[in-house]
Amino acid sequence: MFLVLLEYQKSSEVMDQYVVAHRAHLATQFAAGKLVMSGPQVPRNGGVIIARLGAREEVDAMMQADPFISSGVATYRAIEFVARATHPELAAFAEELPV
């Protein structure tokens, strides 16, 4: 599992030009079962994505295809983690710790 933190590099006016394409990209990733949740940070200076992917290379490929990243209006940082404990409604996302 990966926590992906986006940091906006441009003003909200510039970011807004890419929002529709960014959300369409995320919708495709959700439909493919790759994302658990996503949304803007508060205050709106970046975004947060929780991705259900097995390898860092998959995260990088997904993010490079994101219009926010490919246009250079945002950067991202991916943090891999093991979702060992979850709320009962998210139990399907729980992972075993590596041996």
C-alpha atoms as a printed R data frame, in Angstrom:
   type eleno elety resid chain resno       x       y       z
1  ATOM     1    CA   MET     A     1   0.000   0.000   0.000
2  ATOM     2    CA   PHE     A     2   1.222   3.520  -0.716
3  ATOM     3    CA   LEU     A     3   0.439   6.931   0.663
4  ATOM     4    CA   VAL     A     4   1.003   9.442  -2.137
5  ATOM     5    CA   LEU     A     5   1.310  13.093  -1.184
6  ATOM     6    CA   LEU     A     6   0.936  15.669  -3.936
7  ATOM     7    CA   GLU     A     7   2.312  19.176  -3.554
8  ATOM     8    CA   TYR     A     8   0.961  21.870  -5.843
9  ATOM     9    CA   GLN     A     9   3.607  23.958  -7.553
10 ATOM    10    CA   LYS     A    10   1.286  26.521  -9.142
11 ATOM    11    CA   SER     A    11  -1.589  28.763  -8.054
12 ATOM    12    CA   SER     A    12  -5.090  27.364  -7.600
13 ATOM    13    CA   GLU     A    13  -6.112  29.142 -10.808
14 ATOM    14    CA   VAL     A    14  -3.517  27.152 -12.756
15 ATOM    15    CA   MET     A    15  -4.345  23.920 -10.887
16 ATOM    16    CA   ASP     A    16  -8.017  24.331 -11.762
17 ATOM    17    CA   GLN     A    17  -7.125  24.049 -15.461
18 ATOM    18    CA   TYR     A    18  -6.032  20.440 -14.834
19 ATOM    19    CA   VAL     A    19  -8.615  19.294 -12.277
20 ATOM    20    CA   VAL     A    20 -11.034  17.640 -14.728
21 ATOM    21    CA   ALA     A    21  -8.257  15.650 -16.413
22 ATOM    22    CA   HIS     A    22  -6.709  14.757 -13.030
23 ATOM    23    CA   ARG     A    23 -10.040  13.471 -11.700
24 ATOM    24    CA   ALA     A    24 -10.637  11.463 -14.878
25 ATOM    25    CA   HIS     A    25  -7.216   9.850 -14.425
26 ATOM    26    CA   LEU     A    26  -8.046   8.998 -10.813
27 ATOM    27    CA   ALA     A    27 -11.445   7.583 -11.847
28 ATOM    28    CA   THR     A    28  -9.655   5.217 -14.231
29 ATOM    29    CA   GLN     A    29  -7.327   4.123 -11.431
30 ATOM    30    CA   PHE     A    30 -10.256   3.574  -9.044
31 ATOM    31    CA   ALA     A    31 -12.050   1.504 -11.704
32 ATOM    32    CA   ALA     A    32  -8.906  -0.627 -12.085
33 ATOM    33    CA   GLY     A    33  -8.885  -1.292  -8.321
34 ATOM    34    CA   LYS     A    34  -5.614   0.572  -7.781
35 ATOM    35    CA   LEU     A    35  -6.861   3.306  -5.434
36 ATOM    36    CA   VAL     A    36  -8.533   3.199  -2.032
37 ATOM    37    CA   MET     A    37  -9.224   6.912  -1.586
38 ATOM    38    CA   SER     A    38  -8.077  10.356  -2.669
39 ATOM    39    CA   GLY     A    39  -8.761  13.998  -1.982
40 ATOM    40    CA   PRO     A    40  -7.332  17.472  -1.538
41 ATOM    41    CA   GLN     A    41  -5.350  18.548   1.489
42 ATOM    42    CA   VAL     A    42  -6.752  21.250   3.768
43 ATOM    43    CA   PRO     A    43  -5.668  23.922   3.109
44 ATOM    44    CA   ARG     A    44  -5.625  23.204  -0.628
45 ATOM    45    CA   ASN     A    45  -1.883  23.080  -1.221
46 ATOM    46    CA   GLY     A    46  -1.739  19.478  -2.371
47 ATOM    47    CA   GLY     A    47  -3.544  16.175  -2.407
48 ATOM    48    CA   VAL     A    48  -3.509  12.750  -0.786
49 ATOM    49    CA   ILE     A    49  -3.934   9.391  -2.499
50 ATOM    50    CA   ILE     A    50  -3.988   5.957  -0.897
51 ATOM    51    CA   ALA     A    51  -3.002   3.441  -3.553
52 ATOM    52    CA   ARG     A    52  -3.252  -0.307  -3.432
53 ATOM    53    CA   LEU     A    53  -0.261  -1.224  -5.568
54 ATOM    54    CA   GLY     A    54   2.471  -3.797  -5.113
55 ATOM    55    CA   ALA     A    55   5.564  -1.985  -6.313
56 ATOM    56    CA   ARG     A    56   6.989   1.500  -6.330
57 ATOM    57    CA   GLU     A    57   7.372   1.289 -10.109
58 ATOM    58    CA   GLU     A    58   3.584   0.934 -10.428
59 ATOM    59    CA   VAL     A    59   3.095   4.081  -8.339
60 ATOM    60    CA   ASP     A    60   5.590   6.004 -10.439
61 ATOM    61    CA   ALA     A    61   3.938   4.899 -13.699
62 ATOM    62    CA   MET     A    62   0.477   5.824 -12.408
63 ATOM    63    CA   MET     A    63   1.640   9.206 -11.181
64 ATOM    64    CA   GLN     A    64   3.595  10.067 -14.339
65 ATOM    65    CA   ALA     A    65   0.341   9.545 -16.265
66 ATOM    66    CA   ASP     A    66  -1.500  11.964 -13.937
67 ATOM    67    CA   PRO     A    67  -2.061  15.316 -15.704
68 ATOM    68    CA   PHE     A    68  -1.079  17.175 -12.530
69 ATOM    69    CA   ILE     A    69   2.348  15.531 -12.614
70 ATOM    70    CA   SER     A    70   2.925  15.302 -16.366
71 ATOM    71    CA   SER     A    71   2.137  19.019 -16.764
72 ATOM    72    CA   GLY     A    72   4.527  19.973 -13.959
73 ATOM    73    CA   VAL     A    73   1.905  21.750 -11.861
74 ATOM    74    CA   ALA     A    74   2.388  19.294  -8.981
75 ATOM    75    CA   THR     A    75   5.040  16.986  -7.568
76 ATOM    76    CA   TYR     A    76   4.492  13.853  -5.515
77 ATOM    77    CA   ARG     A    77   6.088  11.778  -2.807
78 ATOM    78    CA   ALA     A    78   5.149   8.110  -2.329
79 ATOM    79    CA   ILE     A    79   5.485   6.354   1.025
80 ATOM    80    CA   GLU     A    80   5.096   2.577   1.133
81 ATOM    81    CA   PHE     A    81   3.417   1.112   4.196
82 ATOM    82    CA   VAL     A    82   1.687  -2.050   5.393
83 ATOM    83    CA   ALA     A    83  -1.980  -1.492   6.225
84 ATOM    84    CA   ARG     A    84  -1.896  -3.872   9.156
85 ATOM    85    CA   ALA     A    85  -4.934  -2.513  10.969
86 ATOM    86    CA   THR     A    86  -8.067  -1.031   9.424
87 ATOM    87    CA   HIS     A    87 -11.536   0.101  10.332
88 ATOM    88    CA   PRO     A    88 -13.881  -2.915  10.002
89 ATOM    89    CA   GLU     A    89 -15.458  -1.405   6.890
90 ATOM    90    CA   LEU     A    90 -12.009  -1.380   5.247
91 ATOM    91    CA   ALA     A    91 -11.010  -4.905   6.315
92 ATOM    92    CA   ALA     A    92 -10.560  -5.967   2.676
93 ATOM    93    CA   PHE     A    93  -7.543  -3.650   2.521
94 ATOM    94    CA   ALA     A    94  -5.696  -5.120   5.528
95 ATOM    95    CA   GLU     A    95  -2.306  -6.597   4.711
96 ATOM    96    CA   GLU     A    96  -0.047  -9.146   6.303
97 ATOM    97    CA   LEU     A    97   3.339  -7.983   7.507
98 ATOM    98    CA   PRO     A    98   6.228  -9.243   5.380
99 ATOM    99    CA   VAL     A    99   8.185 -12.054   6.983
